[in-house]
Amino acid sequence: MHTETLPVDWESFAQVYHRHMPCVYRYFVSRVGNRQQCEDLTSAVFEKALRGLRTYCPERGSLEAWLFGIARRVLAEDTRRHRKQGTSVSLQELPPLPDPTTPERELLDRKQRETLERCVRSLPEREQELIALKFGARLTNRRIAQITDLSESNVGTLLYRTVRKLRDQLKGRDCK
């Protein structure tokens, strides 16, 4: 199978992978949850990035924005595939919280996580995406703006309103 016509600078690509892979993986964890699925999606992103390296144009945006563009498309494809198959992901498949002190605390943390997950899933898709990029991938508002083609101030405003909405929902436990 022929994948590249131009030589690849493997050392540079390895640096890109090591620098950006954790953020891409955390993005998928916050959107999907299932560890194996997150690993598969992350792998798909970097495979597509490697295959499409020739198409990256620094004048059109940062490498990180390009990678997250790929990640968003990979997630959309995966979501469509799972909807067709009728599969869903359980919160129980999320990686465990680090070292809970008691079984009671672990149960409380799990219930809070489930409630938060329901609240986030009840948000419109764009708000879910912003939450995943900010808190999952841990990106700055500037980076999110580059990835989503929104202004940095719009990203900040939308995130502020979304977090406030989540906080209100969690207080009232008004999550669908």
Number of C-alpha atoms within 10 A of each C-alpha: 3 5 8 12 8 8 7 13 8 10 9 10 15 11 11 15 15 11 12 17 18 14 19 28 22 21 27 26 23 22 21 22 20 20 15 12 15 21 16 13 21 24 16 16 24 21 12 15 20 17 15 13 15 13 10 14 11 10 6 10 12 15 16 19 19 19 21 24 16 19 24 19 13 16 20 12 12 15 15 11 12 13 11 9 9 8 10 11 12 11 16 11 12 16 11 10 9 7 7 12 8 9 9 10 11 16 12 12 14 16 13 13 14 15 18 18 16 17 20 25 15 16 17 10 11 11 19 19 19 22 22 21 26 19 13 19 24 17 17 14 21 14 19 24 19 19 20 18 11 14 14 17 12 12 22 18 13 16 18 12 13 19 15 12 15 20 14 13 18 16 10 9 14 13 18 11
